Amino acid sequence: MKFYFSGQVAKKEDLIKAFGTQDQTEICKEILSKGELQISDKERHSQIEQMFREIATNVADKCINPDLNRPYPVTIIEKAMKDIHYSIKPNQSTKQQTLQTLAYTCVHLWILTKITNY
């Protein structure tokens, strides 16, 4: 259906074929209720960055440096997440991803702390 990309008005036959009606109000309601919102690459990238920071903050709250008995800084957690090549899953909640990331990140940091002064 080329008409919605080029700004052309759809033919009545095309509307009936696609939506089963030519009533524009009903068609708009169906598009709004069943349609998917498309977001730009910049918006998607921004959402992923925000989720990454939120997950890192949550992990930092729960992951303790055993040598200092203090939480790791968020920047260290972010670096560890990048080191383990953690990828954000936009369709999962940050809480789920925090729980999945927690063990890997804390173990990674613990190993690095033992090998070198991270």
Secondary structure, DSSP 8 states (H G I E B T S, - for coil): --HHHHT----HHHHHHHHS---HHHHHHHHHHH------HHHHHHHHHHHHHHHHHHHHHH-EETTTTEE--HHHHHHHHHHTT----TTS-HHHHHHHHHHHHHHHHHHHHHHS--
